[in-house]
Amino acid sequence: MSRRTIGFGVIGCGLMGKEFASAAARWLHLEGVDFEPRIVAVCDANPAATEWFRRQVPSVERTYDDYRELLADSGVDAVYCAVPHHLHAQIYVDIIEAGKHLLGEKPFGVDAEANARINAALEANPGVIVRCSSEFPFYPGAHQIAQWVQEGKFGRIIEAEAGFWHSSDLDPNKPINWKRRVATNGEYGCMGDLGMHVLHLPLRFGWKPSSVRALLSKIVPERPDGSGAMVPCETWDNAILACDVRTADQQFPLMLSTKRIAPGHANTWFIRIQGTALSAEFSTKNPKQVSSLPYAPGGQQAWHTVDAPYKSAYATITGGIFEFGFSDSILQMWAAFCDELANGADGMRQPFRCATPEEARGSHRVFTAALESERTGATVPIDWRE
Ligand SMILES: NC(=O)c1ccc[n+]([C@@H]2O[C@H](COP(=O)([O-])OP(=O)(O)OC[C@H]3O[C@@H](n4cnc5c(N)ncnc54)[C@H](O)[C@@H]3O)[C@@H](O)[C@H]2O)c1
């Protein structure tokens, strides 16, 4: 099978930039794909970050410290951009206007206004394919639950819950970084950082919250700055959002939570759906397990927990008995993005696309309303009209 090679540039060579490099280096893990990313150019404001790529990624031919030079590089067809949130709007707009396809990181703009700037650039340049990074739905257990929703297996939805919980900020001695400052992470705090992950599947299912009541917490008021001083920790640590979902034929509560301080949770993403005909749960805490409770009137109510096979959206060399993990979800997400670039939305080898700019925009509507709810103490309606 001949393969289309897609020339990639990476802007932002930190934690997530390296994760992409790792996924691209492990492309042989995938079976039956006719596309492949090749990272040819990288850019970071910090020379040590690009140096890592020079040493570790043989395909990298050019390194830059100004992203505009990378955008002028004719070998770059598409860009992965993983920089702090306050830089998203300007850099994403410039990428789109340069005619490069983009996988951007969440939250896709530091606030609603920044997100609107990105969407305006996209409207003016409809030829570029732009998607937002969100890998957890690519876990086989999450994929299974998404399929059950699409097949209408849950009956009437009673309630749904999605969350993303971290625990490392429980340690008050953890030094501050850009994710704890409003100037770089934005006023959304933990919602901007973690919320797109939590909203991706609900929005994909068409579950648009019509209102939100938010409870936002700041738990650790200050942190060491790394040079002996204590500085204010400005962003929201935890958020609990009680949403009301109204679809054409259903109305139900959707609980969303994003937590930087959830004791005992390293990186727990989960979704739980209760319905009159089926209930189901998946959590990355037990990445192999999917629990479900099918119900028929008068029948037994018994949870079944099975080890979900390693059955990913894109086939791999890994046997079905082995565990699926974070790096696998990143690889699968990258396969979906490259598949869409190579074959178009209608020609993809499997139908689950990466999160769309429209879904990212939906997440901004929810976070913006949540901030208003926190300020006023009110339940805030969310307007989904254009
Ligand atoms: N999808 C996920 O699971 C996931 C996980 C973590 C972070 N993220 C997202 O990825 C993005 C980056 O987060 P990270 O954890 O990789 O951060 P990071 O701090 O590890 O890396 C950011 C990099 O951007 C570089 N940078 C800053 N300004 C720049 C500029 N003007 N030009 C070029 N490079 C610049 C920094 O030097 C740094 O190397 C954020 O949007 C974050 O929300 C996503």
The ligand as a Gaussian input file, in Angstrom:
#p B3LYP/6-31G(d) Opt

LIG

0 1
 N       -4.020000      16.890000      25.102000
 C       -3.479000      16.761000      26.302000
 O       -3.624000      15.717000      26.950000
 C       -2.656000      17.869000      26.875000
 C       -1.866000      17.653000      28.011000
 C       -1.098000      18.718000      28.490000
 C       -1.161000      19.961000      27.873000
 N       -1.957000      20.138000      26.778000
 C       -2.043000      21.444000      26.071000
 O       -0.848000      21.606000      25.292000
 C       -0.475000      22.968000      25.249000
 C        0.959000      23.081000      25.753000
 O        1.030000      22.481000      27.024000
 P        2.343000      21.728000      27.509000
 O        1.936000      20.982000      28.755000
 O        2.963000      20.979000      26.367000
 O        3.216000      22.987000      27.919000
 P        4.807000      23.106000      28.070000
 O        5.021000      24.268000      28.960000
 O        5.412000      21.787000      28.431000
 O        5.273000      23.445000      26.584000
 C        4.954000      24.660000      25.951000
 C        6.116000      25.027000      25.046000
 O        5.762000      26.197000      24.306000
 C        6.959000      26.959000      24.174000
 N        6.650000      28.325000      23.788000
 C        6.213000      29.326000      24.576000
 N        6.059000      30.449000      23.831000
 C        6.387000      30.144000      22.559000
 C        6.424000      30.881000      21.332000
 N        6.070000      32.165000      21.262000
 N        6.835000      30.226000      20.206000
 C        7.196000      28.932000      20.262000
 N        7.193000      28.190000      21.385000
 C        6.767000      28.781000      22.532000
 C        7.631000      26.839000      25.538000
 O        8.998000      27.203000      25.501000
 C        7.416000      25.357000      25.831000
 O        8.475000      24.547000      25.386000
 C       -1.507000      23.727000      26.075000
 O       -2.500000      24.236000      25.226000
 C       -2.100000      22.657000      26.983000
 O       -3.437000      22.925000      27.356000
 C       -2.681000      19.103000      26.266000

